[in-house]
Amino acid sequence: MKINVAIADDQKLFRKGMAALISSFDQMSLIFEAGNGNELLQLCNSEIEKPDIILLDLSMPELNGLEALKILKEKHAAIKVIILTIHEVENFILATIQAGANGYLAKNAEPEEVELAIREVFKNDFYFTMPMLEIMRKGLVKKAPTTLESENKLTSREKEVLELICKQFNSNEIAEKLFLSNRTVEGHRNNLLLKTGSRNTAGLVLYALKHKLIELDSFSH
């Protein structure tokens, strides 16, 4: 299945390099590129073929990545977004995930990681490296969550499903593991999103980390 990708970054040389890289990956095509947030939103509205995934720079003129992300998620909720950044700052990371980002990629990442991130987000709805998860966990610990109250929100089955989601199992795999139907797993996933106030799977991962429902070594990255 072909993955349609778009990129928004104001650094032309970096953007062109990433565009060429993405076009070289199997069953992946770069459908458009934008130099700022406004241009990105215009293209998303006007182009008939929509991207499955957008690589989005945070620091752009006219409309920055975070503001563009918020509007994008309102108007095109199905499009998944990977944030491109040189700022591995916990506040940025938490704010973008809460706004609906699906993953994070450092601008100095290896080409193999760029491909992996796109494929993981397409398949599992999220991608975080171990260092990013550690930064997120540290930022969340400072907020001192009320763990007991949060745990009481979720049933033991929902916690089980959440743990498997964090371990990057898809709905079919979770259904097989827990001897449930696909529809039941999707029901649990929807309940988890509602109960935790998460926008997507990346938000569920954030919630699980915040409330210490999963350990970092459970992640495969």
N, C-alpha and C positions, 0 to 999 in steps of 0.2 A: 504494500500500500504506500503510495507516494505521500511524502510529508511536504506541505507547502510552508515555506518560511519567509518571513520579512525581517528587515533589520532597520532600526532607527538609531543613528549615531551622527553627531555633527562633525566628527573627525573623518574627513573624506578618505584619507589613505587607509585608516583602520577599517572603515566601512567597506571599501572596495576589496580589501584583503579578505575580510570575513565573507563577503558575497562570493568571491571566487572559491573560497574554502568550502562553503556550504554547497555550492553548485557541483563540487567534485565528489560529494558523498553519494552513495548509492540510494536510489529512490527518494531523493530529496531535491527540491527545486526552490530557488530564491525567486519569489514572484514580484517583490518590489523592495526598494530601499528609500528611507527618508532621512532628511538632515536635521529634523527637529520634531517635537511632539505634535505641533499643528499639522505639519505635512503628513505625518503618520496617520492622524485621525482622518484627514481628508481622503487619503488613499484607501483606508479601511472602509470609508463610507461610499467611495465612488467605484472602486474596483469590483467587478463581478465575482472574480475568484478571490476568496478571502484566505488569509494565512491561517494555518493550524496553530503555528507558533510564531511569536515575535520576539526577537532579541532586542532588548530595549536599554539604551544607555540612560543613566540617571541624570547626568549633567549635560543638558542641552539648552540652547537659547530659545527664546520665544515661549516655549512650554516645556518644562522639564519632565523627566521620566516619571516621577511620582504622580504629578498632576495628570499627565497623559494616561497613565495606568488607571487612575480612578475613573476617568471619562470612558476609557476603552472598556472597562469591566461593566460599566452601566449600559453601554450601547452594543457591545459585542461580547457578551459573557462567555461564549463558547471558545473564544480565542485564548490560547494559553500564552503566558508571558514569562520569559527568562530575563532577569535583570543582568545587564553587563555593567561591571563597576571596577573602579580601582579603590573604592572606599569600602573596606571590609569593616564597617562600623556597625555595632549592634543596633543602634537606633534606626539607621537606614534599613537594615535587614528586617527588623521587626515591623517597621512602618510599611514597607513594600509588601510583605507577606499579608499583613492585615488588610492591605488595599487590594489583595487578590493575586499577587505574583505567584508563579508556580515553581520558581527556582532561581538560582543565583549562579553567576559565572564570572570569575575574575578575568579581567582583560588580558592578563598574561598567561591564560590557560593554554595547555597543549592542544593541538588540533584534535587529538583522540578524545580529549575531554569535552570539547565543543560538540563533537558528534554524539558522544554518550549522553550528554545533558539533553540534547534535542530528542533523541530516541526515548530516553527515560521519561521525559515530560509528556511526550506523545502517548507513551504506553501506560504510565503509572500516575500521571498528573502532577508529579513533583520530582525535583532533583536538588539535592544538597550534598556538598562535599563534607567530609569529616570536620575540617577546620571551620566551615560555616556553621555546622551543627553545634560545635563547641562554642563559637561566638554567640549563637542564638541562646544556648543554654545559660551561659554566663549572664547575658542581658536579662533573661527571664528570671533567674535566681534573685536578682536585685529587686525584682518587683514583689517578691515574697508572696506567692499565691496561697490561697486558703485551700490546701490540698484536700482536706476531709470533705469540705462542702462540694468541691468539684467532683470528687470520686462518687459521692452520693447521687450525683446527677445521672451517672451512667450505670446501666445494669452490667452484671458480670459478662454476659454475652457480648454486649457492646464494647466492653474493654478488650475482650478477646479479639473481636473484629478490628478494633483500632490498632492493637499491637501488630496484627498481621498486615494491615495497611501500611504501617510504618516500616515493616520489613519488606515492603515492595511487592507483596502478593496482590494480584489483581482479583476482581470479584469472582471469576471462575475458579481460581486456585483456592480462594478462601472458602468458597462453597464446597469444594472437594475435601479440603482439610477438616472442615467442621461438620461435614455431612448435612449440609443445608442446600436449599435450592438457590439458584442465582437471584431470584426475585427477593428472597428473604434477606440475602446479603445486601442487596441494593437498598432494601428497607432499613436495615441497620445503619448503612452508610448515610442515608438521608437523615435518620434520627440523630446520628452523631453530628452531622453538619448543623442541624437545628439546635440541638442541646448545647453545643460548644460555641455556637455563633460563628462558625468558620465559613469562609467563602468557598473553599475547595480543599483538596487533600493536603496541600502544603499547610493550610491553616490547621488541619487536624494534627499534623506532625508537630506544629508549634504548640498546640494545646497539650499534646501528650508529653512533650518536653517540659513545658511550664508546670504541669501538675505531677511530674515525675512518675508517669504511668509507663514509661519505657526508658531503658538505659541506652546511652550512646553506642555501646558495643553491640546492640541489637541490629544496628544499621549495617548494610553490606558495604557501603562506601567508606 
